[in-house]
Amino acid sequence: MLSKEDVMEILEAYDLTQSYRSAALLCGVDHHTVRRYVAARIAGLDPTSTFARPTISDPFADKIAEWVQRSGGAVRADVVHRKLLAMGFEGSERTTRRVVANLKAAHERSMHRIYKPWITEPGMWLQFDYGDGPRVQDRPTTLFCAWLAWSRYRVIIALHDRTLNSVFGALDRSFRLLGGVPTYLLTDNERTVTTRHVAGLAVRNREMLGLAHYYGVAIHTCVVADPESKGGSESSVKLAKADVLPRPDNLVAEYSSFAELEQACEQASERFNSRVHRETNERPRDRLGREREHLHALPQHPYSVAIGQTRSVSWSSLVSFEGARYSVPYQLCEEVVYVRREGDDVVITALKDEGPRVVARHRATTKGQITVVDDHYPDRPSGPERAPKATNALETEFLALGEGATRYLSEMAATGVRHLNQRLEEAVALSRRCERELLDEALGLCALEGRFAPGDLLSVLETRRPRRRVGESHSLQPGTGGWARLGGEQ
């Protein structure tokens, strides 16, 4: 195709020569080309524009467009070509493929969704959604992902399930992490939010409306099966899965406990909110500080109906619920927690600075029973024995000999040995005449074998001492030197 400058030169050469062939020789083109541009100028058309030529597929173009439209742009070119051959089409399959490709591209452009830019306002919209989390201790988990639209601040919280109480707790915790409540919540049509649709209208869950009234927030849901209407939360779920789920591309290992998963979610949120966002060119954490001024005030206490009944934790780190007792972490002794029933589980929630958090989950048991988790208690010796502590100078000097001395004293006390102080004095006296390490080893052996009689310690100590070997120079065996004089002078 010639440029506009070349076309003007051709027209100028024709005006000069008034001959198609002469103008063609001057410009180095075919005389038919000169004729075409001159004819276009005479007709009042743009000489530089291109003109569509009739093709062999023009009589069938409307039918091909109908097939593309009816199939939603999915029909194959080979199928179209077979149908065209049956209708008398004489072109090649290559021609059909080219026509189908052009019509498909036109169909896609006509059906493509046009997005109007959403100009967000501070403190207005919070979107949230869910993603399938990893299996922890052979139980499925859920990732709750919230996204504050103006500041692009993301919250990722690990949940055991998607039940109403878990969602309520996650929302309250999100509000407390954000430092306030937005005006609107936007989410999907989960049963926890929408119970059904009537005439295309979403019927809200009354319990969710109770939470909305308590926090002063309006709940909206997106169009059914239209995830693009809440793209911010969808992106949060995608990022959370890519960063938290154990996958080969992120080198994340399996989680041994739910606490590890919670920590990983907190670390992922911190990473997302600490790096500069490509749209705002700011860190979401910094923008959140300015958006907090536009958020509504947060109630001091969470929506307690959602997280359970209040219970006080005893000094045995237990709470009572439905006639049974369940353990909680010992750090919560004498504090108030919330207990609820979820199916076959009993869930215990505590109020932290960042909002409610599940601190224990037990399988429900019958009345009068106790369910205890060892991890809820500090590490202490399992038995009632106490470590010996010195109360006088003799005991102090004896226990200073080492671990063997400690075991020796503990075993003697447990078996009720008489004259115990005499055994201690004996050991202390031996410590001044032999190595302490050797004596401590002998005390440990005596404790192991139960030898606490007078003289037993000395006897064991003698067996542990290294024996001195006497060389041949100190042997009492007579030598053979006298034999050398035999046969000599007498």
Steps between C-alpha positions, in 0.01 A plus 500: 500500500636839396542781748306823478807680365539243217133533406529878478809466278305267264212747474741787444678305221164428331401867515832582335490236222126430466599140422465191721803327351722809508412566864567133577846520342584814699390349834609140442156342538252321276272713283197319649602637836506852360156443345356383834621802698386744232156337487468524876585871492246564228232315703573722801647216710816493702765360266702367793216288640471132419202347327358160577495269204223247450594151615365153436365480857288817485176317410541277807622767747161551666455125555848464650431795730176331609687179593763696693230691686296188580804314636617795706820523299593136563425338164798338322611606153508141367136454602407825321688390189311167481168683525607751235600223259152354535358841407709527181804688627798456264773664705782331688508412869768766549255766379235371741740507792597859425135612481402313819796646689401855400137448594596343834722799580215737414259299717740506795543877469124550493448278808798620702409646835574871536603613846428846625779615734398464864613807691505387862439719802674469836311299760227377264555143376641184653490188281548149640506150359622150584757258364572137575790477743744213560412190698637525853512184709280331237227766533404754230542872563375821341678827418291811573625786279383860540600802287444867592442663162649849538820414686539153340559359849469120514404278794558123488360289785507121534167338595403146586182527290252741339231476765316814605684532831840467333410768244374734773821458693710563188305817416537637852871424496533670160326813630737514796806455280376784279420720799137567403194392305439595132165606362443200271592134487512323162521124476375195314159336544604253771228348719641695791396821317225407252252223573331498156402717201144607417435673166873561471516670841725367776324408826738580784585270789335652807791409726738681266269801509527494880877534469459776240272698730737452793801640311302751292602366158294427187544164326496462121555193288634472147309364203464121514784319319672829422832510688618797294266727696722457807841471343685645799410216735550244222855628455555480878398134497730431206795668674427325830495157336822569312679609818348279773405165346777236491598491133819422306532856369513668843697234697244506785498179705198330652361656818522288814247707696228758445709757691772473232241569230373806691853631531563447128183697416609788723843507338348497151270791588794695634696445178213608277427812703864606536597511132415779257179441304542544125170691461532748787882512513467487879508236768150386604602529864573871454173564318308315771624754753323774301191290427441429871374856536204408276411167665217471751568445867541136603297363795711419802374141521444262206166369390492244780194317365722382220791362697319317780413504868728663755693275738769567761824301487593329827852471641503144367470659153155347442161638394161339556257461212188281479602303807851414379836673546752592232855628524628832365854646490621569855572866415121560509450401864245724679402662168165491320470299178213418263390140443271373225396172344575435131374161395704243692757758613518743789673824397652734757575860400699764688504875443844618399612853421443433130154350561353156577719199433431128535733371774372143537288250312391170657286209400182527706480251788228381738402662828742459786799431274817708462686555171860618542765593243857474630612802300266719706720454808861602574780243483542342843608159631222248459548339846464646850873470582685815595861583429718502817598841632779554751401632844839486681873497428529119487218467246641787294845340482354158419265619221786696346663167404270466198199320353604166648485649849150635430374159386675332797323726749162470327515118495606481865212725604253300290608165653512635859870436569597552867800708605474695177721784627782251567493395134524867399795558735671191360464628144623848591805352676580286193473808277805647674714193414397413143384655180151649516398371156593146602312535830189642327502203260523259796209676673289461187580127482409455865168675440434278198580176683349604835827461696466731803665294777815623682806435283303440178603834356869436572473151350346630177753781488790254524367306203483819295856611575756417227743221608877547460677235292850388623764465223744212451775698672312457829428128454595253779573227247875414503689587181729287281816698561647221720502257214771703330758381757451136424805341336733777610774501756398380841 
